[in-house]
Amino acid sequence: MSEKHLSSQFDSELSAVSTRVMELGGLVESQIRQAIYALSQFSVEVADQVTAAEAKVNAMEVDIDRELSSIIARRQPTARDLRLLIAISKATANLERVGDEAEKIARMVRSIIQSGAPRSLPSLELRVASDMASGLLRKALDAFARLDTTAALSILKEDNLIDQEFDGFMRKLITYMMEDPRMISPSLDLLFLAKAIERIGDHAKNIAELIIYIVKGADVRHTPLADIESVLK
């Protein structure tokens, strides 16, 4: 079999698995939207839909990893292609973790509703942070598909804004609990929910770092932004 034909087959397999990753990304994005909708509408039914989707997310992660292992074993990719395959596997794991966070949000929503907490809880304020996190994940997936390091750097900077939203919401919740001790339990649920949203932003950031790893071969995890900018110059 010719080398060109082998390369064509590898590209085809790589394209197929990349498409699956994008499908997984779309599924977890949907989970996030549903989880926040469940909170805003106090809907146990929608929260249950988020939980039900978790099994599909887990199954897709296993399928993608199985296909990646098969490609590596059969094609013995070069160093750069191997970096790409490893990064796809790590991106898939991050997306599965996003699904976990969405399921956690749904679980907290059920707990809040079952506690009989009033709708006056400041839950709607979480929509800003959740929209930011979901948007950041969408940008990360788009940048990953295009291996766009400029977009990746922008995502790393935007993640700090989500962290600031979380810090502000946490301070507001503390004030809320001090004013009405009866709301301590549901407010703690909201706090854990807010943390789950913040973690979604972290996973988007992780995917952005993987883009830089693929293109530049540099592991920029736990690296200051200024140093990352130097790597990309």
C-alpha positions in Angstrom: 0.0 0.0 0.0 1.4 3.4 -0.9 2.5 5.9 1.7 0.1 8.5 0.2 -2.8 6.1 0.6 -1.8 5.4 4.2 -1.7 9.2 4.8 -5.1 9.6 3.3 -6.5 6.9 5.5 -5.0 8.5 8.6 -6.4 11.9 7.7 -9.8 10.3 7.2 -9.7 8.5 10.5 -8.5 11.7 12.2 -11.3 13.7 10.7 -13.9 11.1 11.8 -12.7 11.1 15.5 -12.4 15.0 15.5 -16.1 15.1 14.3 -17.0 12.9 17.2 -15.2 15.2 19.6 -17.2 18.2 18.3 -20.5 16.1 18.7 -19.5 15.5 22.3 -18.9 19.2 22.8 -22.3 20.0 21.4 -23.9 17.5 23.8 -22.3 18.9 26.9 -23.1 22.4 25.8 -26.7 21.4 25.6 -26.4 19.9 29.1 -25.1 23.2 30.5 -28.0 25.1 28.9 -30.6 22.7 30.2 -29.1 22.7 33.7 -29.3 26.5 33.9 -32.8 26.6 32.4 -33.8 24.0 35.1 -32.5 26.4 37.7 -34.2 29.5 36.3 -37.5 27.7 35.9 -37.3 25.5 39.0 -37.9 22.5 36.8 -37.1 19.0 38.1 -38.1 17.5 34.8 -35.4 19.4 32.9 -32.8 18.7 35.6 -33.6 15.0 35.1 -33.0 15.3 31.3 -29.5 16.6 32.1 -28.8 13.6 34.3 -30.2 11.2 31.7 -27.7 12.6 29.1 -24.8 11.8 31.3 -24.7 8.1 30.2 -24.4 9.1 26.6 -21.6 11.5 27.4 -19.7 8.8 29.2 -20.2 6.3 26.4 -19.0 8.8 23.8 -15.8 9.4 25.8 -15.1 5.7 25.9 -15.7 5.3 22.2 -13.5 8.2 21.2 -10.6 6.9 23.4 -11.0 3.4 22.0 -10.8 4.8 18.4 -7.7 7.0 19.3 -5.9 3.9 20.8 -6.7 2.0 17.6 -5.3 4.8 15.4 -2.1 5.0 17.5 -1.6 1.2 17.4 -2.2 0.9 13.6 -0.7 4.1 12.2 2.3 4.7 14.5 1.9 8.4 14.0 4.8 10.9 13.9 5.6 13.1 16.9 3.3 16.0 15.8 0.5 13.7 14.9 0.9 11.9 18.2 0.7 15.2 20.1 -2.6 15.8 18.3 -4.0 12.4 19.2 -3.0 12.8 22.8 -4.5 16.3 22.9 -7.7 15.0 21.4 -7.9 12.4 24.2 -7.3 15.0 26.9 -9.9 17.4 25.3 -12.4 14.5 25.3 -11.7 13.9 29.0 -12.2 17.6 29.7 -15.5 17.6 27.9 -16.6 14.5 29.9 -15.8 16.5 33.1 -17.9 19.4 31.8 -20.8 16.9 31.5 -20.1 15.9 35.1 -20.3 19.6 36.2 -23.6 20.0 34.3 -25.0 16.9 36.0 -23.8 18.3 39.4 -25.7 21.6 38.6 -28.8 19.5 37.9 -28.4 17.7 41.1 -28.1 20.9 43.1 -31.2 22.3 41.3 -33.2 19.3 42.5 -31.9 19.8 46.0 -32.9 23.5 46.0 -36.4 22.7 44.7 -36.9 19.8 47.1 -35.8 22.0 50.0 -38.8 24.4 49.3 -36.4 27.3 48.9 -38.1 30.5 47.6 -37.7 31.6 44.0 -36.3 34.8 45.5 -32.9 33.2 45.8 -30.4 35.0 43.6 -30.2 32.1 41.2 -30.8 34.2 38.0 -27.5 36.0 38.6 -25.7 32.8 37.8 -26.9 33.1 34.2 -24.3 35.7 33.5 -21.5 33.4 34.6 -23.1 30.3 33.0 -23.5 32.1 29.7 -19.8 33.1 29.9 -18.7 29.6 30.7 -20.8 28.1 27.9 -19.6 30.7 25.4 -16.0 30.1 26.5 -16.4 26.3 25.9 -17.9 27.0 22.4 -15.0 29.2 21.6 -12.5 26.6 22.8 -14.1 23.9 20.6 -14.1 26.2 17.6 -10.4 27.1 18.2 -9.5 23.5 18.7 -11.1 22.6 15.4 -9.0 25.3 13.7 -5.9 24.9 15.9 -6.1 28.7 16.4 -3.5 29.7 19.0 -4.6 33.4 18.9 -8.1 32.4 19.9 -6.6 30.0 22.5 -4.8 32.9 24.2 -8.0 35.0 24.2 -9.8 32.1 25.9 -7.1 31.9 28.6 -7.6 35.6 29.3 -11.4 35.4 29.4 -11.4 32.6 32.0 -10.2 35.2 34.5 -13.6 37.0 34.0 -15.5 33.9 35.0 -13.3 33.6 38.1 -14.2 37.2 39.0 -17.9 36.5 38.6 -17.6 33.5 40.9 -15.9 35.6 43.6 -18.5 38.3 43.4 -21.4 35.8 43.6 -19.8 34.1 46.6 -19.6 37.4 48.5 -23.2 38.1 47.6 -24.3 34.7 48.9 -22.5 35.1 52.2 -24.3 38.4 52.7 -27.6 36.7 51.8 -27.1 33.9 54.4 -26.1 36.4 57.1 -29.4 38.3 56.5 -31.6 35.2 56.6 -30.1 32.1 58.3 -33.0 30.0 57.0 -31.5 30.3 53.6 -28.1 28.8 54.5 -28.8 25.3 53.2 -30.2 26.3 49.7 -27.6 29.1 49.5 -24.8 26.5 50.0 -26.4 24.5 47.1 -26.2 27.6 45.0 -22.5 28.1 46.0 -21.6 24.6 44.9 -23.6 25.2 41.7 -21.6 28.4 41.0 -18.4 26.5 41.6 -19.5 23.9 39.0 -20.0 26.8 36.5 -16.5 28.1 37.3 -15.1 24.7 36.7 -16.7 24.6 33.2 -14.6 27.7 32.4 -11.5 25.9 33.7 -12.1 23.0 31.4 -12.5 25.4 28.4 -9.2 26.9 29.5 -7.6 23.4 29.6 -8.7 22.8 26.0 -7.2 26.1 24.9 -3.9 25.1 26.5 -4.0 21.9 24.5 -4.2 23.9 21.3 -0.9 25.5 22.1 0.5 22.1 23.0 -0.4 20.7 19.6 0.8 23.7 17.5 3.9 24.7 19.5 4.8 21.5 21.3 4.9 23.5 24.6 3.1 22.4 27.8 1.7 25.7 29.1 -0.3 24.4 32.0 0.3 26.4 35.2 2.2 29.0 33.2 1.7 32.8 33.6 -0.1 34.5 30.7 2.9 36.7 29.9 5.1 33.6 29.4 2.4 31.9 27.2 2.3 35.0 25.1 6.1 34.7 24.7 5.7 31.1 23.5 3.3 32.2 20.8 5.4 35.0 19.4 
